[in-house]
Amino acid sequence: MNIIFILGKVVSNVEYNFIYDKYKIDNCNEKYKHIVIAKVKIEILNKSVVNIYGYDDIADDMYRNLKSNSNVMVMGQIDSNMEINVENVIILI
């Protein structure tokens, strides 16, 4: 896996959606892999716009704390769609 650190500014509102992505462990038990997802676009230092997203607890933090025009530092992984799966977001003042 790859890890990426980027600095940027939030340029869109946070999309917060519930998802139902469950898989079965055996015949009796089901385990939920992800319950919610939050997506947002950020503009990085070279003026490119990047899509970032996070699941579950990170999605909750993104929804509560990220506002338009906030400066952020993101740690995450690049997926196959060239979007960033967020592991940690820090709001810069």
N, CA, C and O atoms as a CHARMM CRD file, in Angstrom:
* protein
*
  372
    1    1 MET  N      0.83900  -1.18600   0.00000 PROA 1      0.00000
    2    1 MET  CA     0.00000   0.00000   0.00000 PROA 1      0.00000
    3    1 MET  C      0.87500   1.23800   0.00000 PROA 1      0.00000
    4    1 MET  O      2.02600   1.21500   0.43600 PROA 1      0.00000
    5    2 ASN  N      0.30100   2.30900  -0.49800 PROA 2      0.00000
    6    2 ASN  CA     1.00200   3.57900  -0.51600 PROA 2      0.00000
    7    2 ASN  C      0.35900   4.53100   0.48400 PROA 2      0.00000
    8    2 ASN  O     -0.84500   4.46300   0.73200 PROA 2      0.00000
    9    3 ILE  N      1.15900   5.40600   1.04900 PROA 3      0.00000
   10    3 ILE  CA     0.65500   6.41600   1.96900 PROA 3      0.00000
   11    3 ILE  C      0.99200   7.77500   1.38200 PROA 3      0.00000
   12    3 ILE  O      2.09700   7.99300   0.88600 PROA 3      0.00000
   13    4 ILE  N      0.03600   8.68000   1.44200 PROA 4      0.00000
   14    4 ILE  CA     0.21800  10.01000   0.86400 PROA 4      0.00000
   15    4 ILE  C     -0.14500  11.05700   1.90800 PROA 4      0.00000
   16    4 ILE  O     -1.07800  10.87600   2.69000 PROA 4      0.00000
   17    5 PHE  N      0.60300  12.15100   1.90800 PROA 5      0.00000
   18    5 PHE  CA     0.31800  13.31600   2.73600 PROA 5      0.00000
   19    5 PHE  C      0.12400  14.49700   1.79300 PROA 5      0.00000
   20    5 PHE  O      0.98100  14.76100   0.94900 PROA 5      0.00000
   21    6 ILE  N     -0.99100  15.21000   1.92700 PROA 6      0.00000
   22    6 ILE  CA    -1.22300  16.37900   1.08200 PROA 6      0.00000
   23    6 ILE  C     -1.76600  17.53400   1.92200 PROA 6      0.00000
   24    6 ILE  O     -2.41100  17.33100   2.95000 PROA 6      0.00000
   25    7 LEU  N     -1.48700  18.73800   1.45800 PROA 7      0.00000
   26    7 LEU  CA    -2.03800  19.96300   2.03600 PROA 7      0.00000
   27    7 LEU  C     -2.99800  20.55200   1.02100 PROA 7      0.00000
   28    7 LEU  O     -2.74000  20.51800  -0.18200 PROA 7      0.00000
   29    8 GLY  N     -4.10400  21.09100   1.50700 PROA 8      0.00000
   30    8 GLY  CA    -5.04100  21.68700   0.57700 PROA 8      0.00000
   31    8 GLY  C     -6.13900  22.45600   1.27100 PROA 8      0.00000
   32    8 GLY  O     -6.14500  22.61200   2.49300 PROA 8      0.00000
   33    9 LYS  N     -7.07900  22.93900   0.45600 PROA 9      0.00000
   34    9 LYS  CA    -8.21100  23.72000   0.94500 PROA 9      0.00000
   35    9 LYS  C     -9.49400  23.04800   0.47400 PROA 9      0.00000
   36    9 LYS  O     -9.60400  22.65500  -0.68700 PROA 9      0.00000
   37   10 VAL  N    -10.45300  22.91900   1.36600 PROA 10     0.00000
   38   10 VAL  CA   -11.73900  22.30400   1.04200 PROA 10     0.00000
   39   10 VAL  C    -12.50000  23.22800   0.10500 PROA 10     0.00000
   40   10 VAL  O    -12.65900  24.41400   0.39700 PROA 10     0.00000
   41   11 VAL  N    -12.97700  22.68800  -1.03700 PROA 11     0.00000
   42   11 VAL  CA   -13.67700  23.51100  -2.02800 PROA 11     0.00000
   43   11 VAL  C    -15.11100  23.05000  -2.27600 PROA 11     0.00000
   44   11 VAL  O    -15.77400  23.55800  -3.18000 PROA 11     0.00000
   45   12 SER  N    -15.59500  22.09700  -1.48900 PROA 12     0.00000
   46   12 SER  CA   -16.98000  21.64800  -1.64700 PROA 12     0.00000
   47   12 SER  C    -17.55400  21.31400  -0.28200 PROA 12     0.00000
   48   12 SER  O    -16.83300  21.22200   0.71100 PROA 12     0.00000
   49   13 ASN  N    -18.86100  21.13700  -0.25600 PROA 13     0.00000
   50   13 ASN  CA   -19.49900  20.68000   0.96900 PROA 13     0.00000
   51   13 ASN  C    -19.27900  19.17900   1.12500 PROA 13     0.00000
   52   13 ASN  O    -19.06000  18.46600   0.14600 PROA 13     0.00000
   53   14 VAL  N    -19.34100  18.71700   2.35200 PROA 14     0.00000
   54   14 VAL  CA   -19.13600  17.29500   2.62500 PROA 14     0.00000
   55   14 VAL  C    -20.41200  16.52800   2.27800 PROA 14     0.00000
   56   14 VAL  O    -21.49600  16.86700   2.75200 PROA 14     0.00000
   57   15 GLU  N    -20.27300  15.49300   1.44800 PROA 15     0.00000
   58   15 GLU  CA   -21.38000  14.57200   1.16400 PROA 15     0.00000
   59   15 GLU  C    -21.30200  13.44200   2.17800 PROA 15     0.00000
   60   15 GLU  O    -20.26700  12.78600   2.30000 PROA 15     0.00000
   61   16 TYR  N    -22.37900  13.21200   2.90100 PROA 16     0.00000
   62   16 TYR  CA   -22.40800  12.19800   3.95000 PROA 16     0.00000
   63   16 TYR  C    -23.50600  11.20900   3.60400 PROA 16     0.00000
   64   16 TYR  O    -24.68000  11.57700   3.57600 PROA 16     0.00000
   65   17 ASN  N    -23.14500   9.95400   3.33800 PROA 17     0.00000
   66   17 ASN  CA   -24.11800   8.95600   2.90000 PROA 17     0.00000
   67   17 ASN  C    -23.98900   7.68000   3.71700 PROA 17     0.00000
   68   17 ASN  O    -22.89800   7.29500   4.13700 PROA 17     0.00000
   69   18 PHE  N    -25.11900   7.04200   3.92900 PROA 18     0.00000
   70   18 PHE  CA   -25.12600   5.73200   4.56500 PROA 18     0.00000
   71   18 PHE  C    -24.99900   4.66800   3.49000 PROA 18     0.00000
   72   18 PHE  O    -25.62800   4.76400   2.43700 PROA 18     0.00000
   73   19 ILE  N    -24.18100   3.64700   3.75600 PROA 19     0.00000
   74   19 ILE  CA   -23.99900   2.55300   2.81000 PROA 19     0.00000
   75   19 ILE  C    -24.24000   1.24000   3.53300 PROA 19     0.00000
   76   19 ILE  O    -24.11600   1.15100   4.75400 PROA 19     0.00000
   77   20 TYR  N    -24.58000   0.24400   2.77400 PROA 20     0.00000
   78   20 TYR  CA   -24.83000  -1.07600   3.32300 PROA 20     0.00000
   79   20 TYR  C    -23.88800  -2.05100   2.65600 PROA 20     0.00000
   80   20 TYR  O    -24.24100  -2.68900   1.66500 PROA 20     0.00000
   81   21 ASP  N    -22.70400  -2.16400   3.19200 PROA 21     0.00000
   82   21 ASP  CA   -21.66600  -3.02300   2.62600 PROA 21     0.00000
   83   21 ASP  C    -21.35200  -4.08900   3.66300 PROA 21     0.00000
   84   21 ASP  O    -20.42200  -3.93500   4.45600 PROA 21     0.00000
   85   22 LYS  N    -22.12700  -5.17100   3.65900 PROA 22     0.00000
   86   22 LYS  CA   -21.90800  -6.19600   4.66500 PROA 22     0.00000
   87   22 LYS  C    -21.49100  -7.49000   3.99100 PROA 22     0.00000
   88   22 LYS  O    -21.78800  -7.72500   2.82000 PROA 22     0.00000
   89   23 TYR  N    -20.81400  -8.30300   4.73100 PROA 23     0.00000
   90   23 TYR  CA   -20.40800  -9.59400   4.22100 PROA 23     0.00000
   91   23 TYR  C    -20.62600 -10.62200   5.33000 PROA 23     0.00000
   92   23 TYR  O    -20.57100 -10.29300   6.51500 PROA 23     0.00000
   93   24 LYS  N    -20.87000 -11.85400   4.93800 PROA 24     0.00000
   94   24 LYS  CA   -21.18100 -12.89300   5.91400 PROA 24     0.00000
   95   24 LYS  C    -19.91800 -13.60400   6.36900 PROA 24     0.00000
   96   24 LYS  O    -19.05400 -13.94800   5.56300 PROA 24     0.00000
   97   25 ILE  N    -19.82500 -13.81900   7.68100 PROA 25     0.00000
   98   25 ILE  CA   -18.72100 -14.59300   8.24000 PROA 25     0.00000
   99   25 ILE  C    -19.07100 -16.07300   8.16600 PROA 25     0.00000
  100   25 ILE  O    -18.24400 -16.87800   7.73700 PROA 25     0.00000
  101   26 ASP  N    -20.26300 -16.44100   8.56900 PROA 26     0.00000
  102   26 ASP  CA   -20.77900 -17.79500   8.42500 PROA 26     0.00000
  103   26 ASP  C    -22.29800 -17.69600   8.26200 PROA 26     0.00000
  104   26 ASP  O    -22.82000 -16.60600   8.03100 PROA 26     0.00000
  105   27 ASN  N    -22.99700 -18.79600   8.37500 PROA 27     0.00000
  106   27 ASN  CA   -24.44400 -18.79400   8.14100 PROA 27     0.00000
  107   27 ASN  C    -25.22100 -18.00400   9.18700 PROA 27     0.00000
  108   27 ASN  O    -26.29000 -17.47400   8.88500 PROA 27     0.00000
  109   28 CYS  N    -24.70700 -17.91500  10.40200 PROA 28     0.00000
  110   28 CYS  CA   -25.43200 -17.27500  11.50000 PROA 28     0.00000
  111   28 CYS  C    -25.10000 -15.79600  11.67400 PROA 28     0.00000
  112   28 CYS  O    -25.97300 -14.99400  12.00300 PROA 28     0.00000
  113   29 ASN  N    -23.84600 -15.44000  11.45400 PROA 29     0.00000
  114   29 ASN  CA   -23.38600 -14.09500  11.79100 PROA 29     0.00000
  115   29 ASN  C    -23.14300 -13.25900  10.53900 PROA 29     0.00000
  116   29 ASN  O    -22.69200 -13.75900   9.50800 PROA 29     0.00000
  117   30 GLU  N    -23.44800 -12.00000  10.65900 PROA 30     0.00000
  118   30 GLU  CA   -23.11300 -11.03700   9.62100 PROA 30     0.00000
  119   30 GLU  C    -22.29100  -9.94100  10.25000 PROA 30     0.00000
  120   30 GLU  O    -22.56700  -9.53000  11.37700 PROA 30     0.00000
  121   31 LYS  N    -21.29800  -9.46600   9.55300 PROA 31     0.00000
  122   31 LYS  CA   -20.47000  -8.38000  10.04500 PROA 31     0.00000
  123   31 LYS  C    -20.52500  -7.24300   9.03600 PROA 31     0.00000
  124   31 LYS  O    -20.39200  -7.46300   7.83200 PROA 31     0.00000
  125   32 TYR  N    -20.71900  -6.04100   9.52800 PROA 32     0.00000
  126   32 TYR  CA   -20.76600  -4.87500   8.66200 PROA 32     0.00000
  127   32 TYR  C    -19.36200  -4.34700   8.44400 PROA 32     0.00000
  128   32 TYR  O    -18.62600  -4.09300   9.39700 PROA 32     0.00000
  129   33 LYS  N    -19.00200  -4.18800   7.19700 PROA 33     0.00000
  130   33 LYS  CA   -17.67500  -3.68300   6.86100 PROA 33     0.00000
  131   33 LYS  C    -17.63900  -2.17200   6.98200 PROA 33     0.00000
  132   33 LYS  O    -16.77700  -1.63800   7.68000 PROA 33     0.00000
  133   34 HSD  N    -18.54300  -1.47100   6.33100 PROA 34     0.00000
  134   34 HSD  CA   -18.62700  -0.01200   6.41800 PROA 34     0.00000
  135   34 HSD  C    -20.08900   0.38900   6.51600 PROA 34     0.00000
  136   34 HSD  O    -20.96300  -0.24500   5.92500 PROA 34     0.00000
  137   35 ILE  N    -20.34100   1.45200   7.27100 PROA 35     0.00000
  138   35 ILE  CA   -21.71100   1.89400   7.46900 PROA 35     0.00000
  139   35 ILE  C    -21.96000   3.25200   6.82200 PROA 35     0.00000
  140   35 ILE  O    -22.99600   3.45000   6.18700 PROA 35     0.00000
  141   36 VAL  N    -21.01800   4.19600   6.97400 PROA 36     0.00000
  142   36 VAL  CA   -21.18500   5.53500   6.38400 PROA 36     0.00000
  143   36 VAL  C    -19.93900   5.92400   5.60200 PROA 36     0.00000
  144   36 VAL  O    -18.84800   5.40200   5.83400 PROA 36     0.00000
  145   37 ILE  N    -20.12800   6.85300   4.66700 PROA 37     0.00000
  146   37 ILE  CA   -19.02300   7.38700   3.88800 PROA 37     0.00000
  147   37 ILE  C    -19.21300   8.89500   3.76200 PROA 37     0.00000
  148   37 ILE  O    -20.33400   9.37900   3.60500 PROA 37     0.00000
  149   38 ALA  N    -18.10100   9.63100   3.83300 PROA 38     0.00000
  150   38 ALA  CA   -18.10800  11.07800   3.61800 PROA 38     0.00000
  151   38 ALA  C    -17.15000  11.38100   2.47900 PROA 38     0.00000
  152   38 ALA  O    -16.04000  10.85100   2.43000 PROA 38     0.00000
  153   39 LYS  N    -17.58700  12.23900   1.56100 PROA 39     0.00000
  154   39 LYS  CA   -16.76700  12.62100   0.41200 PROA 39     0.00000
  155   39 LYS  C    -16.67600  14.14100   0.35600 PROA 39     0.00000
  156   39 LYS  O    -17.62900  14.84900   0.68200 PROA 39     0.00000
  157   40 VAL  N    -15.50700  14.62600  -0.06400 PROA 40     0.00000
  158   40 VAL  CA   -15.29700  16.06400  -0.20200 PROA 40     0.00000
  159   40 VAL  C    -14.19600  16.29000  -1.23500 PROA 40     0.00000
  160   40 VAL  O    -13.36500  15.41200  -1.46700 PROA 40     0.00000
  161   41 LYS  N    -14.19300  17.46500  -1.85200 PROA 41     0.00000
  162   41 LYS  CA   -13.14600  17.83000  -2.81400 PROA 41     0.00000
  163   41 LYS  C    -12.23600  18.85300  -2.16200 PROA 41     0.00000
  164   41 LYS  O    -12.69500  19.78100  -1.49800 PROA 41     0.00000
  165   42 ILE  N    -10.92400  18.66700  -2.36400 PROA 42     0.00000
  166   42 ILE  CA    -9.97200  19.64900  -1.87100 PROA 42     0.00000
  167   42 ILE  C     -9.08600  20.10300  -3.01700 PROA 42     0.00000
  168   42 ILE  O     -8.80400  19.34900  -3.94900 PROA 42     0.00000
  169   43 GLU  N     -8.65700  21.34500  -2.92700 PROA 43     0.00000
  170   43 GLU  CA    -7.73900  21.92100  -3.90600 PROA 43     0.00000
  171   43 GLU  C     -6.34900  21.90500  -3.28800 PROA 43     0.00000
  172   43 GLU  O     -6.11400  22.53000  -2.25400 PROA 43     0.00000
  173   44 ILE  N     -5.43500  21.19000  -3.92300 PROA 44     0.00000
  174   44 ILE  CA    -4.08000  21.09900  -3.38400 PROA 44     0.00000
  175   44 ILE  C     -3.25000  22.28700  -3.85300 PROA 44     0.00000
  176   44 ILE  O     -3.74300  23.13900  -4.59200 PROA 44     0.00000
  177   45 LEU  N     -2.00300  22.34500  -3.42700 PROA 45     0.00000
  178   45 LEU  CA    -1.18400  23.53900  -3.63700 PROA 45     0.00000
  179   45 LEU  C     -0.94000  23.88100  -5.10000 PROA 45     0.00000
  180   45 LEU  O     -0.72900  25.05100  -5.41900 PROA 45     0.00000
  181   46 ASN  N     -0.96200  22.89800  -6.00300 PROA 46     0.00000
  182   46 ASN  CA    -0.74000  23.20000  -7.42500 PROA 46     0.00000
  183   46 ASN  C     -2.05000  23.46800  -8.16700 PROA 46     0.00000
  184   46 ASN  O     -2.08800  23.40000  -9.39500 PROA 46     0.00000
  185   47 LYS  N     -3.12300  23.77200  -7.43500 PROA 47     0.00000
  186   47 LYS  CA    -4.44900  24.13500  -7.95900 PROA 47     0.00000
  187   47 LYS  C     -5.21900  22.96700  -8.56600 PROA 47     0.00000
  188   47 LYS  O     -6.23500  23.19100  -9.22300 PROA 47     0.00000
  189   48 SER  N     -4.77300  21.73500  -8.37000 PROA 48     0.00000
  190   48 SER  CA    -5.52900  20.56300  -8.80800 PROA 48     0.00000
  191   48 SER  C     -6.58700  20.24200  -7.75700 PROA 48     0.00000
  192   48 SER  O     -6.37700  20.47500  -6.56700 PROA 48     0.00000
  193   49 VAL  N     -7.70700  19.71400  -8.19400 PROA 49     0.00000
  194   49 VAL  CA    -8.78600  19.32300  -7.28400 PROA 49     0.00000
  195   49 VAL  C     -8.75500  17.80100  -7.12800 PROA 49     0.00000
  196   49 VAL  O     -8.72300  17.06000  -8.11100 PROA 49     0.00000
  197   50 VAL  N     -8.76700  17.35900  -5.88200 PROA 50     0.00000
  198   50 VAL  CA    -8.65800  15.94100  -5.55900 PROA 50     0.00000
  199   50 VAL  C     -9.88000  15.53700  -4.74400 PROA 50     0.00000
  200   50 VAL  O    -10.31100  16.27600  -3.85900 PROA 50     0.00000
  201   51 ASN  N    -10.43900  14.36400  -5.04200 PROA 51     0.00000
  202   51 ASN  CA   -11.54300  13.81600  -4.25900 PROA 51     0.00000
  203   51 ASN  C    -10.97700  12.99700  -3.11800 PROA 51     0.00000
  204   51 ASN  O    -10.09100  12.16600  -3.31600 PROA 51     0.00000
  205   52 ILE  N    -11.49600  13.23700  -1.91400 PROA 52     0.00000
  206   52 ILE  CA   -11.10500  12.42500  -0.76700 PROA 52     0.00000
  207   52 ILE  C    -12.36600  11.84500  -0.14400 PROA 52     0.00000
  208   52 ILE  O    -13.45100  12.41500  -0.25800 PROA 52     0.00000
  209   53 TYR  N    -12.20600  10.70600   0.51500 PROA 53     0.00000
  210   53 TYR  CA   -13.34400  10.08400   1.18100 PROA 53     0.00000
  211   53 TYR  C    -12.86300   9.31700   2.40100 PROA 53     0.00000
  212   53 TYR  O    -11.70900   8.89500   2.47600 PROA 53     0.00000
  213   54 GLY  N    -13.76900   9.14500   3.35400 PROA 54     0.00000
  214   54 GLY  CA   -13.46200   8.39300   4.56100 PROA 54     0.00000
  215   54 GLY  C    -14.66600   7.59600   5.00000 PROA 54     0.00000
  216   54 GLY  O    -15.80400   7.93900   4.67900 PROA 54     0.00000
  217   55 TYR  N    -14.41200   6.53100   5.73400 PROA 55     0.00000
  218   55 TYR  CA   -15.46900   5.65400   6.21000 PROA 55     0.00000
  219   55 TYR  C    -15.63100   5.75700   7.72300 PROA 55     0.00000
  220   55 TYR  O    -14.68300   6.08000   8.43800 PROA 55     0.00000
  221   56 ASP  N    -16.82000   5.48400   8.19300 PROA 56     0.00000
  222   56 ASP  CA   -17.17700   5.29100   9.59600 PROA 56     0.00000
  223   56 ASP  C    -16.74300   6.45000  10.49100 PROA 56     0.00000
  224   56 ASP  O    -17.24200   7.56100  10.31300 PROA 56     0.00000
  225   57 ASP  N    -15.83500   6.24000  11.44300 PROA 57     0.00000
  226   57 ASP  CA   -15.45000   7.29200  12.39200 PROA 57     0.00000
  227   57 ASP  C    -14.80200   8.48000  11.69600 PROA 57     0.00000
  228   57 ASP  O    -15.04300   9.62800  12.06900 PROA 57     0.00000
  229   58 ILE  N    -13.98700   8.21200  10.69700 PROA 58     0.00000
  230   58 ILE  CA   -13.35100   9.29900   9.95600 PROA 58     0.00000
  231   58 ILE  C    -14.41100  10.09300   9.19300 PROA 58     0.00000
  232   58 ILE  O    -14.31600  11.31600   9.09400 PROA 58     0.00000
  233   59 ALA  N    -15.41300   9.40800   8.65700 PROA 59     0.00000
  234   59 ALA  CA   -16.50900  10.09300   7.96200 PROA 59     0.00000
  235   59 ALA  C    -17.26500  11.00800   8.92900 PROA 59     0.00000
  236   59 ALA  O    -17.63600  12.12300   8.56300 PROA 59     0.00000
  237   60 ASP  N    -17.49100  10.54800  10.14300 PROA 60     0.00000
  238   60 ASP  CA   -18.15500  11.38400  11.14100 PROA 60     0.00000
  239   60 ASP  C    -17.33100  12.62700  11.45300 PROA 60     0.00000
  240   60 ASP  O    -17.87700  13.72800  11.53300 PROA 60     0.00000
  241   61 ASP  N    -16.01900  12.46000  11.63100 PROA 61     0.00000
  242   61 ASP  CA   -15.14000  13.60000  11.90400 PROA 61     0.00000
  243   61 ASP  C    -15.12000  14.57100  10.73100 PROA 61     0.00000
  244   61 ASP  O    -15.15800  15.78600  10.92600 PROA 61     0.00000
  245   62 MET  N    -15.06100  14.04100   9.52000 PROA 62     0.00000
  246   62 MET  CA   -15.06500  14.89900   8.33900 PROA 62     0.00000
  247   62 MET  C    -16.36400  15.69600   8.26200 PROA 62     0.00000
  248   62 MET  O    -16.33800  16.89300   7.97400 PROA 62     0.00000
  249   63 TYR  N    -17.49000  15.05200   8.51400 PROA 63     0.00000
  250   63 TYR  CA   -18.78500  15.72100   8.43100 PROA 63     0.00000
  251   63 TYR  C    -18.91900  16.82800   9.48200 PROA 63     0.00000
  252   63 TYR  O    -19.45000  17.90200   9.19800 PROA 63     0.00000
  253   64 ARG  N    -18.43400  16.55400  10.69400 PROA 64     0.00000
  254   64 ARG  CA   -18.54200  17.52800  11.77600 PROA 64     0.00000
  255   64 ARG  C    -17.58100  18.69900  11.62800 PROA 64     0.00000
  256   64 ARG  O    -17.94000  19.83100  11.95000 PROA 64     0.00000
  257   65 ASN  N    -16.37000  18.45100  11.15000 PROA 65     0.00000
  258   65 ASN  CA   -15.31200  19.45100  11.25800 PROA 65     0.00000
  259   65 ASN  C    -14.92800  20.15700   9.96300 PROA 65     0.00000
  260   65 ASN  O    -14.44700  21.28900  10.01700 PROA 65     0.00000
  261   66 LEU  N    -15.11900  19.54000   8.81400 PROA 66     0.00000
  262   66 LEU  CA   -14.67000  20.16400   7.56900 PROA 66     0.00000
  263   66 LEU  C    -15.71700  21.13900   7.04600 PROA 66     0.00000
  264   66 LEU  O    -16.88200  20.79200   6.85700 PROA 66     0.00000
  265   67 LYS  N    -15.27200  22.35300   6.82000 PROA 67     0.00000
  266   67 LYS  CA   -16.11700  23.39600   6.24300 PROA 67     0.00000
  267   67 LYS  C    -15.46200  23.88400   4.95500 PROA 67     0.00000
  268   67 LYS  O    -14.26300  23.69500   4.75500 PROA 67     0.00000
  269   68 SER  N    -16.23400  24.50100   4.09900 PROA 68     0.00000
  270   68 SER  CA   -15.68900  25.05400   2.86600 PROA 68     0.00000
  271   68 SER  C    -14.64500  26.11200   3.19700 PROA 68     0.00000
  272   68 SER  O    -14.82900  26.89200   4.13100 PROA 68     0.00000
  273   69 ASN  N    -13.55800  26.14500   2.44700 PROA 69     0.00000
  274   69 ASN  CA   -12.41600  27.04200   2.60600 PROA 69     0.00000
  275   69 ASN  C    -11.54900  26.72400   3.82100 PROA 69     0.00000
  276   69 ASN  O    -10.71000  27.54500   4.19100 PROA 69     0.00000
  277   70 SER  N    -11.71900  25.56200   4.45600 PROA 70     0.00000
  278   70 SER  CA   -10.82900  25.14900   5.54000 PROA 70     0.00000
  279   70 SER  C     -9.52600  24.62700   4.94800 PROA 70     0.00000
  280   70 SER  O     -9.53100  23.92600   3.93700 PROA 70     0.00000
  281   71 ASN  N     -8.41900  24.97000   5.58000 PROA 71     0.00000
  282   71 ASN  CA    -7.13000  24.41300   5.18800 PROA 71     0.00000
  283   71 ASN  C     -6.91200  23.11400   5.95200 PROA 71     0.00000
  284   71 ASN  O     -7.07700  23.06200   7.17100 PROA 71     0.00000
  285   72 VAL  N     -6.53800  22.06000   5.21900 PROA 72     0.00000
  286   72 VAL  CA    -6.41500  20.74500   5.84700 PROA 72     0.00000
  287   72 VAL  C     -5.12100  20.05500   5.42100 PROA 72     0.00000
  288   72 VAL  O     -4.55000  20.34900   4.37100 PROA 72     0.00000
  289   73 MET  N     -4.68200  19.13200   6.26700 PROA 73     0.00000
  290   73 MET  CA    -3.61800  18.20200   5.92000 PROA 73     0.00000
  291   73 MET  C     -4.22900  16.80800   5.99100 PROA 73     0.00000
  292   73 MET  O     -4.85000  16.44700   6.99100 PROA 73     0.00000
  293   74 VAL  N     -4.05300  16.03200   4.93500 PROA 74     0.00000
  294   74 VAL  CA    -4.69400  14.72200   4.82000 PROA 74     0.00000
  295   74 VAL  C     -3.62900  13.63800   4.72600 PROA 74     0.00000
  296   74 VAL  O     -2.65900  13.76500   3.97800 PROA 74     0.00000
  297   75 MET  N     -3.82300  12.57600   5.49100 PROA 75     0.00000
  298   75 MET  CA    -3.00800  11.38200   5.35700 PROA 75     0.00000
  299   75 MET  C     -3.93300  10.27200   4.87500 PROA 75     0.00000
  300   75 MET  O     -4.99200  10.04600   5.46200 PROA 75     0.00000
  301   76 GLY  N     -3.54100   9.58000   3.81300 PROA 76     0.00000
  302   76 GLY  CA    -4.39700   8.53100   3.29300 PROA 76     0.00000
  303   76 GLY  C     -3.70300   7.67900   2.26000 PROA 76     0.00000
  304   76 GLY  O     -2.47800   7.68700   2.14100 PROA 76     0.00000
  305   77 GLN  N     -4.50800   6.94100   1.51300 PROA 77     0.00000
  306   77 GLN  CA    -4.00200   6.04100   0.48300 PROA 77     0.00000
  307   77 GLN  C     -4.71700   6.33600  -0.82700 PROA 77     0.00000
  308   77 GLN  O     -5.91500   6.61700  -0.84000 PROA 77     0.00000
  309   78 ILE  N     -3.97700   6.27000  -1.92600 PROA 78     0.00000
  310   78 ILE  CA    -4.56400   6.46700  -3.25000 PROA 78     0.00000
  311   78 ILE  C     -5.19000   5.15600  -3.69900 PROA 78     0.00000
  312   78 ILE  O     -4.55400   4.10500  -3.62900 PROA 78     0.00000
  313   79 ASP  N     -6.44600   5.21700  -4.16500 PROA 79     0.00000
  314   79 ASP  CA    -7.10100   4.01100  -4.66100 PROA 79     0.00000
  315   79 ASP  C     -6.98200   3.92500  -6.17900 PROA 79     0.00000
  316   79 ASP  O     -6.30300   4.74400  -6.79900 PROA 79     0.00000
  317   80 SER  N     -7.62800   2.95000  -6.76800 PROA 80     0.00000
  318   80 SER  CA    -7.52200   2.72900  -8.21100 PROA 80     0.00000
  319   80 SER  C     -8.22600   3.80600  -9.03500 PROA 80     0.00000
  320   80 SER  O     -7.95400   3.93300 -10.22900 PROA 80     0.00000
  321   81 ASN  N     -9.11900   4.58000  -8.42800 PROA 81     0.00000
  322   81 ASN  CA    -9.81900   5.66900  -9.12300 PROA 81     0.00000
  323   81 ASN  C     -9.10800   7.00300  -8.96000 PROA 81     0.00000
  324   81 ASN  O     -9.66400   8.04500  -9.30800 PROA 81     0.00000
  325   82 MET  N     -7.89100   6.98600  -8.43600 PROA 82     0.00000
  326   82 MET  CA    -7.09700   8.18900  -8.18300 PROA 82     0.00000
  327   82 MET  C     -7.78900   9.11700  -7.18300 PROA 82     0.00000
  328   82 MET  O     -7.67300  10.33800  -7.28700 PROA 82     0.00000
  329   83 GLU  N     -8.49600   8.55000  -6.23100 PROA 83     0.00000
  330   83 GLU  CA    -9.08000   9.27500  -5.11700 PROA 83     0.00000
  331   83 GLU  C     -8.33900   8.85200  -3.85900 PROA 83     0.00000
  332   83 GLU  O     -7.64800   7.83300  -3.85900 PROA 83     0.00000
  333   84 ILE  N     -8.47600   9.61500  -2.79800 PROA 84     0.00000
  334   84 ILE  CA    -7.72300   9.34800  -1.58200 PROA 84     0.00000
  335   84 ILE  C     -8.65400   8.82800  -0.49800 PROA 84     0.00000
  336   84 ILE  O     -9.62500   9.48500  -0.12500 PROA 84     0.00000
  337   85 ASN  N     -8.34200   7.63800   0.00100 PROA 85     0.00000
  338   85 ASN  CA    -9.03000   7.04800   1.13500 PROA 85     0.00000
  339   85 ASN  C     -8.35900   7.58900   2.39100 PROA 85     0.00000
  340   85 ASN  O     -7.21000   7.25600   2.67900 PROA 85     0.00000
  341   86 VAL  N     -9.07000   8.41700   3.13300 PROA 86     0.00000
  342   86 VAL  CA    -8.49700   9.16100   4.25200 PROA 86     0.00000
  343   86 VAL  C     -8.32100   8.27100   5.46900 PROA 86     0.00000
  344   86 VAL  O     -9.21400   7.50600   5.83300 PROA 86     0.00000
  345   87 GLU  N     -7.15100   8.38500   6.09500 PROA 87     0.00000
  346   87 GLU  CA    -6.89400   7.74000   7.38000 PROA 87     0.00000
  347   87 GLU  C     -6.89000   8.75500   8.51000 PROA 87     0.00000
  348   87 GLU  O     -7.23100   8.42900   9.64700 PROA 87     0.00000
  349   88 ASN  N     -6.49800  10.00300   8.19400 PROA 88     0.00000
  350   88 ASN  CA    -6.45800  11.04900   9.19900 PROA 88     0.00000
  351   88 ASN  C     -6.54500  12.40600   8.50600 PROA 88     0.00000
  352   88 ASN  O     -5.95300  12.61800   7.44800 PROA 88     0.00000
  353   89 VAL  N     -7.30200  13.32800   9.12800 PROA 89     0.00000
  354   89 VAL  CA    -7.43800  14.68800   8.61600 PROA 89     0.00000
  355   89 VAL  C     -7.14700  15.64500   9.76600 PROA 89     0.00000
  356   89 VAL  O     -7.68500  15.50100  10.86400 PROA 89     0.00000
  357   90 ILE  N     -6.28300  16.62700   9.49600 PROA 90     0.00000
  358   90 ILE  CA    -5.97400  17.64400  10.47900 PROA 90     0.00000
  359   90 ILE  C     -6.36200  19.00000   9.88700 PROA 90     0.00000
  360   90 ILE  O     -5.95500  19.33400   8.77500 PROA 90     0.00000
  361   91 ILE  N     -7.14400  19.77200  10.62700 PROA 91     0.00000
  362   91 ILE  CA    -7.54800  21.10000  10.17400 PROA 91     0.00000
  363   91 ILE  C     -6.46100  22.07800  10.61000 PROA 91     0.00000
  364   91 ILE  O     -6.10900  22.13300  11.78800 PROA 91     0.00000
  365   92 LEU  N     -5.93000  22.84800   9.66300 PROA 92     0.00000
  366   92 LEU  CA    -4.88300  23.81000   9.93400 PROA 92     0.00000
  367   92 LEU  C     -5.48700  25.18900  10.17800 PROA 92     0.00000
  368   92 LEU  O     -6.46800  25.56900   9.53900 PROA 92     0.00000
  369   93 ILE  N     -4.90800  25.91400  11.08400 PROA 93     0.00000
  370   93 ILE  CA    -5.43100  27.25600  11.40000 PROA 93     0.00000
  371   93 ILE  C     -4.56100  28.30200  10.75300 PROA 93     0.00000
  372   93 ILE  O     -4.82400  29.49600  10.89200 PROA 93     0.00000
